[in-house]
Amino acid sequence: MADTKVEQLALVEARVSELPEQLQAHIQRARMLGRELSALFNADPERVDLALAGHDIYRAESDVEMLGISDLRGIVPGTLEIEQPLLLHGPLAAIWMADEGRISDKGVLDAVQHHTTFAPGLGVLAATVFLADKIDPNKIEQRPWLSKVVERVDCGDWQAAVRTYIKTVDGELRRQGVTPHPLAQEAYDYLGTA
């Protein structure tokens, strides 16, 4: 493993520099939001930043490429991932960060792996990463309903913000005829009892 978070971050940033400019810009906006939200939620800002730096390193891959990389990395996609290969970009990023980024911090890797769906048992670190990714101002422009999530964030209630996102996106997906990921519903239920 790399000796310091600075070295780990340098490895991740080198990989990010190879991504399309639009995706690099999103990652930078998410990192800026992550710093703000870390203070609001009392999350470790260095760990949040490291996770956000690498959360979308596979986001630009095609469906075919993601399925192929998953096979090479030993991920056996379920039916939902085969139908929606984009769901694999978080798990692939977490594997890359562990192997190539030499990151062993389970909290950082879990936050990256589940930044699309969230998952039961995750805490403030993963929630900060999840929300910083979701409330990117460019995404709010495209999805005005995200303003409800921002309201919960502004109140400092990360659990309510994550639950609001999951509930709203679940409804949106169902209206589009897309199956929501079961981990999201499990996370919603978990946070309701936490």
C-alpha positions as CSV (number, residue, x, y, z in Angstrom):
1,M,0.0,0.0,0.0
2,A,1.1,3.6,-0.6
3,D,2.7,5.2,2.5
4,T,0.5,8.3,2.7
5,K,-2.9,9.6,1.6
6,V,-1.0,12.2,-0.5
7,E,0.7,9.4,-2.5
8,Q,-2.6,7.5,-2.9
9,L,-4.4,10.7,-4.0
10,A,-1.6,11.4,-6.6
11,L,-2.2,7.9,-8.1
12,V,-5.9,8.5,-8.3
13,E,-5.5,11.9,-9.7
14,A,-3.2,10.6,-12.4
15,R,-5.9,8.1,-13.5
16,V,-8.5,10.9,-13.4
17,S,-6.4,13.0,-15.7
18,E,-7.0,10.4,-18.4
19,L,-10.8,10.8,-18.3
20,P,-12.9,13.1,-20.6
21,E,-12.8,16.7,-19.5
22,Q,-16.5,16.8,-18.7
23,L,-16.1,13.9,-16.3
24,Q,-13.0,15.5,-14.7
25,A,-15.1,18.7,-14.2
26,H,-17.8,16.7,-12.4
27,I,-15.3,15.0,-10.2
28,Q,-13.8,18.4,-9.3
29,R,-17.2,19.8,-8.4
30,A,-18.0,16.8,-6.3
31,R,-14.7,17.1,-4.5
32,M,-15.5,20.8,-3.7
33,L,-18.9,19.8,-2.4
34,G,-17.4,17.0,-0.4
35,R,-15.2,19.5,1.4
36,E,-18.3,21.6,2.3
37,L,-20.4,18.6,3.3
38,S,-17.5,17.1,5.4
39,A,-17.7,20.2,7.6
40,L,-21.5,20.1,7.8
41,F,-21.7,16.4,8.6
42,N,-18.5,16.1,10.6
43,A,-16.9,13.6,8.2
44,D,-13.2,13.2,7.7
45,P,-12.4,15.6,4.7
46,E,-9.3,13.8,3.5
47,R,-11.1,10.4,3.3
48,V,-14.1,12.0,1.6
49,D,-11.8,13.8,-0.9
50,L,-9.9,10.6,-1.7
51,A,-13.2,8.7,-2.3
52,L,-14.6,11.5,-4.5
53,A,-11.4,11.8,-6.5
54,G,-11.8,8.2,-7.7
55,H,-15.5,7.5,-7.5
56,D,-16.1,7.9,-11.3
57,I,-12.9,6.6,-12.9
58,Y,-14.9,4.0,-14.8
59,R,-18.0,6.2,-15.5
60,A,-16.9,6.9,-19.1
61,E,-16.6,3.3,-20.1
62,S,-19.2,1.8,-22.5
63,D,-21.5,-1.0,-21.3
64,V,-19.6,-3.6,-23.2
65,E,-16.3,-2.3,-21.7
66,M,-17.7,-2.3,-18.2
67,L,-18.9,-5.9,-18.5
68,G,-15.6,-7.0,-20.0
69,I,-13.6,-5.3,-17.2
70,S,-15.9,-6.8,-14.6
71,D,-15.1,-10.2,-16.0
72,L,-11.4,-9.5,-15.9
73,R,-11.7,-8.2,-12.3
74,G,-13.7,-11.2,-11.1
75,I,-17.0,-9.5,-10.7
76,V,-20.0,-11.7,-11.6
77,P,-22.7,-9.2,-12.6
78,G,-26.2,-10.0,-11.5
79,T,-29.3,-9.7,-13.8
80,L,-29.7,-6.0,-12.9
81,E,-26.0,-5.2,-13.7
82,I,-26.3,-7.0,-17.0
83,E,-29.4,-4.9,-17.8
84,Q,-27.7,-1.7,-16.5
85,P,-23.9,-2.1,-16.7
86,L,-23.4,1.5,-15.5
87,L,-24.1,0.1,-12.0
88,L,-20.7,-1.6,-12.2
89,H,-18.7,1.6,-12.4
90,G,-18.6,2.1,-8.6
91,P,-17.5,-1.5,-7.8
92,L,-14.9,-1.3,-10.6
93,A,-13.6,2.0,-9.3
94,A,-13.2,0.6,-5.8
95,I,-11.3,-2.4,-7.1
96,W,-9.0,-0.1,-9.1
97,M,-8.4,2.1,-6.1
98,A,-7.5,-0.9,-3.9
99,D,-5.2,-2.5,-6.5
100,E,-3.7,0.4,-8.5
101,G,-4.3,3.2,-6.0
102,R,-3.0,1.1,-3.2
103,I,-5.8,2.2,-0.9
104,S,-6.7,-0.1,2.0
105,D,-9.1,2.1,3.8
106,K,-12.3,0.1,3.8
107,G,-14.5,3.1,4.5
108,V,-13.1,4.9,1.4
109,L,-13.5,1.8,-0.8
110,D,-17.1,1.1,0.5
111,A,-18.0,4.8,-0.2
112,V,-16.7,4.5,-3.8
113,Q,-18.3,1.1,-4.4
114,H,-21.7,2.2,-3.2
115,H,-21.8,5.8,-4.4
116,T,-24.5,5.0,-6.9
117,T,-26.9,3.1,-4.7
118,F,-25.8,3.5,-1.1
119,A,-26.0,0.4,1.0
120,P,-27.1,-0.7,4.5
121,G,-24.6,-0.2,7.3
122,L,-22.8,2.7,5.6
123,G,-22.2,5.9,7.7
124,V,-21.3,9.5,7.4
125,L,-18.2,9.0,5.1
126,A,-20.2,7.1,2.5
127,A,-23.2,9.4,2.8
128,T,-21.0,12.5,2.3
129,V,-19.5,11.0,-0.9
130,F,-23.0,9.8,-2.1
131,L,-24.5,13.3,-1.6
132,A,-21.6,15.3,-3.0
133,D,-21.9,13.2,-6.2
134,K,-25.7,13.6,-6.4
135,I,-26.1,17.3,-5.7
136,D,-23.5,18.5,-8.3
137,P,-25.1,21.8,-9.5
138,N,-25.1,20.5,-13.1
139,K,-27.2,17.5,-12.0
140,I,-29.6,19.8,-10.1
141,E,-30.2,21.7,-13.4
142,Q,-31.2,18.5,-15.1
143,R,-33.2,17.1,-12.2
144,P,-35.0,19.9,-10.3
145,W,-36.3,17.4,-7.8
146,L,-32.8,17.3,-6.3
147,S,-33.6,20.6,-4.5
148,K,-35.5,18.4,-2.0
149,V,-32.3,16.6,-1.2
150,V,-30.4,19.9,-1.0
151,E,-32.9,21.1,1.6
152,R,-32.2,18.1,3.8
153,V,-28.4,18.5,3.3
154,D,-28.7,22.2,4.3
155,C,-30.4,21.1,7.5
156,G,-27.3,18.9,8.3
157,D,-29.3,15.7,8.2
158,W,-27.4,13.3,6.0
159,Q,-29.7,10.4,6.8
160,A,-32.8,12.3,5.7
161,A,-31.0,13.6,2.6
162,V,-29.9,10.1,1.5
163,R,-33.4,8.7,2.2
164,T,-35.0,11.6,0.2
165,Y,-32.7,10.9,-2.7
166,I,-33.4,7.1,-2.7
167,K,-37.2,7.5,-2.4
168,T,-37.4,10.1,-5.1
169,V,-35.1,8.3,-7.6
170,D,-36.9,5.1,-6.9
171,G,-40.1,6.7,-8.1
172,E,-38.4,8.2,-11.1
173,L,-36.9,4.9,-12.2
174,R,-40.2,3.0,-11.8
175,R,-42.0,5.7,-13.9
176,Q,-39.4,5.1,-16.6
177,G,-39.8,1.3,-16.3
178,V,-36.3,0.8,-14.9
179,T,-35.8,-1.5,-12.0
180,P,-34.3,0.3,-8.9
181,H,-31.3,-1.4,-7.3
182,P,-32.3,-3.5,-4.3
183,L,-29.4,-2.2,-2.2
184,A,-30.9,1.3,-2.4
185,Q,-34.2,0.0,-0.9
186,E,-32.3,-1.9,1.8
187,A,-30.3,1.3,2.6
188,Y,-33.5,3.3,2.8
189,D,-35.0,0.8,5.2
190,Y,-31.8,0.6,7.2
191,L,-31.5,4.4,7.6
192,G,-35.2,4.5,8.7
193,T,-34.3,2.4,11.7
194,A,-30.8,3.7,12.4
